Every structure is written in structure tokens, then in C-alpha cells.
Amino acid sequence: MSVPSLALAFVSEEAARAASDLVGEPDWRLAQRLEAVERVRTLPAETNQLFTPYLDLRATRFGEVAVATTARPVTDGGTLPEGASLLVEVAGATSATRVLGPDAIAGGVIVDDLAGVVRSGAAWVVDAIRDGATLPVEDPFAQVAAAVSTLDLVVAVPAGVRLEQPIVIRWRAGAPGTGSVGRTFLVLGEGASARVLEEQLPDAATDSGPQRLWWGTTEVSLAAHASLELAGLQDFDQDTVAVVNRDARLDEGARLQWALASLGGVLHRSRIDNRLLGRGSSVHQVEIGFGSGAQLFDLTSYTRHIGEDTTGDLLSKGVFTDRSRGYIKGLIEIQRTALGTDSYLGEFGMLLTKRSRSVTIPSLEIDQPNVRRAAHSSSVGPIDEAQVFYLMSRGLDRETARKAIVLGFLEPVVARIPLPEVQERLRALLDAKWPRVESAIAA
């Protein structure tokens, strides 16, 4: 199947140069931008032949969205959430404020835009970003961010620093009819440890209206024996197209946990790339999506085992009602160098109405037979009636039983959110979807 390239008027050499000039970037960053423009222009929109039938951008109206071309440096300001070590809040990738708590200040945590980090002389941070390998070069969606982002936000935790309280990074979409493109770099030095809550939220000041676009990345670099727990919550308005790339590189003994929940947007396209480079590195990933109305969730993950004795445990779940759809796709690649790999990929969809749809496509590429485990599993279907019957036999009515099963299906991500008040907010958001489920069943 022939897949056309992305045709995006806001991605061009002129736009890349303007974005670079805007913040006074070094020449090597401009070179990255120009290379990314060429990749967007020439690459097919989907390069994996298993996944090409499920590329669906019909809900997008890129030509009607005015993508932001202005940005301001990261400034101090804001109120630190209770129980957090620092907060960064970004409005439409044009302005960002930061507030650091005592432990973040004492630990020398760096929070700035990339140009500011370069000027500060933090070579260990720049070296983790400069090689340009923090995004997949074969994915044009990721390369859009590399080409024309107006904010390259950097949060870096120095070697040996262990933050007990979570880092909160809050991105807000712009006004109706606008778009924003931004990047987040999370860099942890050797032996560092942190927890991050990444929120993607609607513009607090405006109601729904013309379509919005939010295009963003989270690019993780973990040095030897570093540890990161990252929880993400996406709750954009239903008028928003969200394109999200998350990419992680793990050195020897590094540990990463993803816990990602997506509820909002008319189209949510997510891709996660994990590269287990160092011996004994590991990734544990749980991702959920809850679709209603005509929402489409396109959730893809790639995990590449490169070093010896690496571990991957990957789980994606979707719940779909009304006319919503979910494409859940994943690839585990075990390269020849990856002796002793232990990797599992599970993908599961739950359909609550006859008109909802889901597809799961787990896949393996194994070039090293000497592994501990290489396995995948998947299923798509309605709620298990045996489970409903069991709960009804314990005194619950039918709808309460169905709701308990659905919310329990999604709970593995909720339980990993680092701030209790955000856990409760996510449970409330999931619960709020249920009246629409009930009305769809009744219809």
C-alpha cells in the first residue's frame, strides 16, 4: 500500500529558520531542524507496512489551524502544587513559567529552554540532546516537532540527585483555531532518580470552538542506573487534534516506568519509542485510552532491545463506546546484541457499543534466539458477561457491575499517578465518561 507523505503548510525551511532565530539557537540545532523538514517532506506518513491500513487523518483540518510562531524564554512564576518538587507550565508552546521547590533547588535541577541551557554551559545536558537521536528519524510525525517547535523545554536532574517529590510539567493547548508545537527533554544523570507528572490540558480561558492542534514530544535520556517514573494525563477538549511522541534511551541499569492515560481530543495519535541500550536496563509501560463520541485513539509503541539482559513489560488498553475507535499497535524488536532479553507486549480493547471499533496489532522481530522471554498477546471484545454475572451475584446491579469492570480495567494507570489529587481527578474524568456509555447502551 502506497502511503502519501504529510503535507503540512506550516512545516518548511522558512518556518524552521524562523523558529530557530526566534530563540537564538546554536547552528547544530538549526541543522537538526532543516534535516527534519526534509524528512517530513519525503517520508511516507506511516513507514510500517503492518500499520499502514490504520492511518486515518480524516478528522484533521491542519489547513484551518494557525500554528504559533512566537515564543518567550522560560520565566519564573506560578504556584507550586502541594507535594511537588517543581512545576513548569506551558501555554500553547509560546510561554512557559517555572517554580522550583527547595529540594529541586538544592539538587541543582535545571529547568530552561534549550537555548538557555546551551548558554549556561551545562555540557552534560547538551551532549544528551545534541546528537539528534532523541526522536525516531523514520517517523515524520516526530520530525514535525524536531523541525518547527517553538519551545524546546529541558528538565535535567544531575547525577546522584534523588527527588522524592514529583516534577509537574503542565502543557495547555492554545485558543480555538490555533496550533502549537513543542518539545520536552527529560535528562537524568548517572544514578539520578525522579518522578514526573505530565499533564496535557485544554486552555483554561476559552470554550470549545474551531479545531485546535497540539503537537508535542517527551524525549527521555537516562544515564547509567538512573530511574524515572513518568505518569501522563491527556484531557484536551473534544475539538483538539493531539499528536504525541515519547522517546526514551536507557543506558546500563537504567529503569523507566510509563503510566499514560488519554481521554480527550477528536484524534489522539501517540507513539512511544523505547531503546534499551545498556545492559540490565528495563522499561515498564502501561497506556490506556477511553474513547466516546467519534473520538479516535491511535496508540503505537516500539521497544527495541539492544543491550544484554534487558527487560520490557508493555501493556496497552482501550475502552471504546458510541462511534469511537481505537488502533492499538506495537512492535518488540530484539536485536542480535540483545542476549538474555525478557520482553512482553499486551494489547487489549474493550467495546461497549455495537458501533465502536478497535484493532490490536502486536508484533515481534527477533534476531537473537537466546532470550528469557519474547511474547505478546491481544484481544478485542465486549465486557465479559461472566464477570458481570459474578458481581451481580454479590449484590451489584447490572450497570454498576459493568462500570466497576471498566474502571477496574483502567485502574493500573490511575494507581501510578504520583499526586493523590491528580489520581482522584483522573478517576473523576473516567467516571464522567460513563453517562455517555449508559446513553449509548440505551440507544
C-alpha positions in Angstrom: 0.0 0.0 0.0 1.3 3.4 -1.0 1.1 6.0 1.8 1.4 9.7 1.0 3.8 11.9 2.9 2.5 14.5 5.4 1.5 17.7 3.6 1.7 20.4 6.2 1.9 24.0 5.1 3.5 25.1 8.5 6.5 22.8 8.0 9.0 24.4 5.7 12.6 25.6 5.6 11.5 29.1 6.2 9.4 28.1 9.2 12.4 26.1 10.7 14.8 29.0 10.3 12.3 31.4 11.8 11.7 29.2 14.8 15.5 28.8 15.3 16.1 32.6 15.0 13.3 33.2 17.4 15.2 31.9 20.4 18.8 32.3 19.2 19.7 28.6 18.8 23.1 27.3 18.0 23.9 26.2 14.5 23.7 22.5 15.3 20.1 22.9 16.3 19.2 24.7 13.1 20.9 21.9 11.2 18.7 19.4 13.0 15.6 21.4 12.1 16.5 21.5 8.4 17.1 17.8 8.3 13.8 17.2 10.0 12.0 19.4 7.4 13.4 17.2 4.6 12.3 14.0 6.4 8.7 15.3 6.8 8.7 16.2 3.1 10.0 12.9 1.8 8.9 10.2 4.3 5.6 8.4 3.9 3.2 9.3 6.8 3.4 5.7 8.0 6.5 3.5 7.3 5.4 0.3 9.0 3.5 -1.9 6.5 1.6 -3.6 9.3 0.2 -0.3 10.4 -0.5 1.5 7.1 -4.1 0.4 6.8 -4.9 2.2 10.0 -3.5 5.6 9.2 -6.6 7.8 9.5 -6.3 11.6 9.5 -9.8 12.4 8.2 -10.6 14.2 11.4 -7.8 16.7 11.0 -8.1 20.2 9.5 -4.5 21.3 9.5 -5.0 23.9 6.9 -7.5 25.8 9.1 -5.3 26.0 12.1 -2.9 28.9 12.7 0.2 27.4 14.2 2.0 29.6 16.7 5.3 31.1 15.5 6.2 33.2 18.6 7.8 32.2 21.9 9.2 33.7 25.0 12.0 32.4 27.3 11.1 30.4 30.3 10.5 32.7 33.3 10.0 32.3 37.0 6.4 32.4 38.3 3.5 30.2 39.4 2.4 28.4 42.5 4.0 25.1 43.4 1.4 22.3 43.8 1.3 20.7 47.2 3.6 17.7 47.2 5.6 18.6 44.1 9.3 19.4 43.8 8.8 21.8 40.8 6.3 23.0 38.3 6.6 24.0 34.7 3.5 25.4 33.0 3.5 26.0 29.2 0.7 27.9 27.4 0.4 26.9 23.8 4.2 26.4 23.4 4.6 30.2 23.4 5.3 31.0 27.0 6.5 29.0 30.0 6.8 29.6 33.7 8.7 27.6 36.3 8.7 27.4 40.1 11.2 25.2 41.9 10.8 23.9 45.4 13.7 23.6 48.0 14.7 20.0 47.0 14.9 20.9 43.3 17.0 24.0 44.1 19.3 22.1 46.4 19.7 19.3 43.9 20.7 21.7 41.1 17.8 20.7 38.8 17.9 22.6 35.5 14.7 24.0 34.0 15.1 26.1 31.0 14.6 26.2 27.2 17.3 24.6 25.1 18.9 27.8 24.1 19.2 28.9 27.7 20.8 25.5 28.6 23.4 25.9 25.9 24.2 29.4 27.1 24.5 28.2 30.7 27.3 25.8 29.7 25.6 22.6 31.0 27.6 20.4 28.7 26.3 17.1 30.2 22.8 18.1 29.2 23.6 19.4 25.8 25.6 16.2 25.0 22.4 14.1 25.7 20.4 16.2 23.2 22.9 17.3 20.6 23.3 14.0 18.6 19.7 14.4 17.4 18.8 10.7 18.3 16.1 11.6 20.8 13.4 11.1 18.2 12.8 8.3 15.6 14.2 9.5 12.3 11.8 7.3 10.3 8.6 8.9 11.8 7.6 12.1 10.1 5.2 13.0 12.9 8.1 13.1 15.3 10.1 15.1 12.8 7.5 17.8 12.6 8.3 18.7 16.2 12.0 18.5 15.5 11.5 20.9 12.6 9.3 23.7 13.9 8.9 23.5 17.6 8.7 27.0 19.2 9.7 25.7 22.7 12.4 23.1 23.4 11.9 22.7 27.2 14.6 21.0 29.2 14.3 19.5 32.7 17.6 17.9 33.8 18.4 16.2 37.1 22.1 16.0 37.9 23.9 12.7 38.6 23.2 11.3 42.0 20.3 13.6 42.8 17.2 11.7 44.0 14.0 13.8 44.0 11.4 12.3 46.4 8.6 14.7 45.3 7.3 14.6 41.7 8.1 17.1 38.9 4.9 18.5 37.4 5.0 19.6 33.7 1.8 21.1 32.5 1.1 21.8 28.8 -2.0 23.7 27.8 -3.4 23.9 24.3 -3.9 27.2 22.7 -7.1 29.1 21.8 -9.6 27.6 19.3 -8.3 27.8 15.7 -4.7 27.8 16.8 -1.9 25.2 17.0 1.3 24.7 18.9 4.4 22.6 18.5 6.7 22.0 21.4 9.3 19.5 22.8 10.2 18.3 26.3 13.6 16.9 27.1 14.0 14.9 30.4 17.7 14.2 31.1 18.7 12.3 34.2 22.4 11.9 35.1 24.0 8.8 36.4 22.2 7.4 39.4 19.6 10.1 39.4 16.0 9.4 40.3 12.8 11.3 39.7 9.1 11.0 39.2 7.3 13.2 36.7 3.6 14.1 36.2 3.0 15.3 32.6 -0.4 17.0 32.1 -1.8 17.9 28.7 -4.8 20.1 29.3 -7.2 22.5 27.5 -6.8 26.2 27.5 -8.4 27.2 30.8 -9.6 30.6 29.5 -11.6 29.5 26.4 -14.5 27.2 25.5 -14.5 24.8 22.6 -14.7 26.2 19.1 -12.7 25.7 15.9 -10.3 22.9 15.8 -7.0 23.2 17.8 -3.8 21.4 17.2 -1.3 20.3 19.9 1.9 18.7 18.7 4.4 17.7 21.3 7.1 15.3 22.4 8.7 13.9 25.6 12.3 12.9 25.0 13.9 10.9 27.8 17.6 10.3 28.3 18.6 8.1 31.3 22.3 7.7 32.2 23.6 4.5 33.8 21.4 3.4 36.8 19.1 6.4 36.6 15.4 5.8 37.4 12.4 7.7 36.1 8.7 7.1 36.7 6.6 9.2 34.3 2.8 9.5 34.5 0.9 11.3 31.8 -2.7 12.6 31.7 -4.2 14.0 28.4 -7.6 15.7 28.8 -7.8 18.1 25.9 -11.2 19.4 24.7 -13.0 17.4 22.1 -12.1 19.9 19.4 -8.3 19.2 19.7 -6.1 17.1 17.5 -3.2 15.8 19.6 0.0 14.3 18.2 2.4 13.0 20.9 5.8 11.3 20.5 7.6 9.9 23.5 11.1 8.6 23.1 13.4 7.1 25.7 17.1 6.0 25.6 18.2 3.9 28.6 21.9 3.2 29.5 23.2 0.4 31.7 20.9 -0.5 34.6 18.5 2.4 33.9 14.8 1.9 34.8 11.8 3.6 33.3 8.1 3.4 34.0 5.4 4.9 31.8 1.8 5.3 33.0 -0.2 7.2 30.4 -3.9 8.0 30.3 -5.6 9.6 27.3 -9.2 10.8 27.4 -9.6 13.9 25.3 -9.3 15.1 21.7 -11.1 14.3 18.5 -7.9 12.5 17.4 -5.1 11.4 19.7 -2.1 9.9 17.9 0.6 8.6 20.3 3.8 6.9 19.5 6.3 5.6 22.2 9.8 4.5 21.3 11.9 2.7 24.0 15.5 2.0 23.2 17.2 -0.3 25.8 20.8 0.4 25.0 22.6 -0.6 28.2 22.9 -4.0 29.9 20.2 -4.6 32.5 18.1 -1.6 31.5 14.3 -2.1 31.8 11.0 -0.4 30.8 7.6 -1.0 32.3 4.8 0.7 30.4 1.0 0.9 30.9 -1.1 3.0 28.5 -4.9 3.5 28.4 -7.4 5.3 26.3 -11.1 5.9 26.8 -13.0 6.9 23.7 -16.5 8.2 23.3 -18.5 10.1 20.7 -16.5 10.0 17.4 -13.0 10.0 19.1 -10.1 8.1 17.5 -7.2 6.9 19.6 -4.1 5.7 17.6 -1.7 4.2 20.1 1.6 2.8 18.9 4.7 1.6 20.8 8.1 0.4 19.6 10.5 -1.2 22.1 14.0 -2.1 20.8 16.2 -4.4 22.9 19.8 -3.6 22.1 21.8 -4.3 25.2 22.1 -7.6 27.1 19.7 -8.8 29.8 17.2 -6.0 29.1 13.5 -6.2 30.2 10.4 -4.9 28.7 6.8 -5.2 30.1 4.3 -3.3 27.9 0.6 -3.1 28.3 -1.9 -1.0 26.3 -5.6 -0.9 27.0 -8.5 0.9 25.3 -12.2 1.3 26.2 -14.5 2.5 23.3 -18.1 3.5 23.3 -20.5 5.3 20.9 -18.8 5.5 17.5 -15.2 5.8 18.9 -12.4 3.8 17.5 -9.0 2.6 18.8 -6.0 1.4 16.9 -3.5 -0.2 19.3 -0.2 -1.3 17.6 3.1 -2.4 18.9 6.5 -3.9 18.0 9.1 -5.6 20.1 12.5 -5.8 18.3 15.2 -8.0 19.8 18.4 -7.2 18.1 21.3 -9.7 17.7 23.2 -8.0 20.5 20.4 -8.4 23.0 21.3 -11.7 24.7 19.0 -12.6 27.6 16.1 -10.4 26.7 12.8 -10.7 28.7 10.0 -8.9 26.8 6.2 -9.0 26.8 3.7 -6.9 24.9 -0.1 -7.0 25.6 -2.8 -5.1 23.8 -6.4 -5.2 24.8 -9.6 -3.4 23.6 -13.0 -3.3 25.3 -16.0 -2.4 23.2 -19.1 -1.1 25.0 -21.4 -0.5 22.0 -22.0 -2.2 18.6 -20.8 0.8 16.7 -17.4 1.2 18.5 -14.4 -0.4 16.9 -10.9 -1.5 17.9 -7.9 -3.2 16.3 -4.9 -4.6 18.1 -1.6 -5.4 16.3 1.2 -6.7 18.5 4.3 -7.9 16.6 7.7 -9.3 17.3 11.0 -9.1 15.4 13.6 -11.5 16.9 17.2 -11.7 15.7 18.6 -13.3 18.9 17.3 -16.7 19.9 19.0 -16.7 23.3 16.3 -14.9 25.2 14.5 -15.4 28.5 11.1 -14.5 27.1 9.6 -12.9 23.9 5.8 -12.9 24.0 2.8 -11.0 23.0 -1.0 -11.2 23.4 -4.1 -9.3 22.4 -7.8 -9.3 22.4 -10.8 -7.2 21.5 -14.3 -7.8 22.7 -17.2 -6.7 24.9 -17.3 -6.8 28.7 -17.0 -10.4 30.0 -20.6 -11.4 30.9 -19.2 -14.0 33.3 -17.6 -11.1 35.3 -20.9 -9.2 35.2 -22.8 -12.2 36.5 -20.3 -12.7 39.3 -20.6 -9.1 40.5 -24.4 -9.2 40.2 -24.4 -12.4 42.3 -22.6 -10.3 45.0 -25.4 -7.7 45.1 -24.5 -5.2 42.4 -27.0 -4.1 39.8 -26.0 -4.7 36.2 -24.9 -1.2 35.3 -22.9 -0.8 38.5 -21.2 -4.1 37.7 -20.3 -3.1 34.2 -18.9 0.2 35.4 -16.8 -1.4 38.0 -15.3 -3.8 35.4 -14.5 -1.0 33.0 -12.9 1.3 35.7 -11.0 -1.7 37.1 -9.7 -2.5 33.6 -8.1 1.0 33.6 -7.0 1.3 37.2 -3.4 0.1 36.6 -2.6 3.5 35.2 -4.6 5.5 37.7 -2.8 3.9 40.6 0.6 5.0 39.3 -0.2 8.8 39.2 2.2 10.3 41.7 -0.1 13.1 43.2 -3.2 11.8 45.1 -5.3 14.8 44.0 -4.5 14.1 40.3 -5.3 10.4 40.8 -8.7 11.4 42.1 -9.1 13.9 39.2 -8.4 11.1 36.7 -10.9 8.8 38.4 -13.5 11.5 38.2 -12.7 12.1 34.5 -13.1 8.4 33.8 -16.3 8.3 35.8 -17.6 11.3 33.8 -17.4 9.3 30.6 -19.9 6.7 32.0 -23.2 8.7 31.5 -22.4 8.7 27.8 -21.7 5.0 27.9 -25.1 4.4 29.5 -27.0 6.6 27.0 -25.2 4.8 24.1 -26.2 1.4 25.5 -29.8 2.6 25.9 -29.9 3.9 22.4 
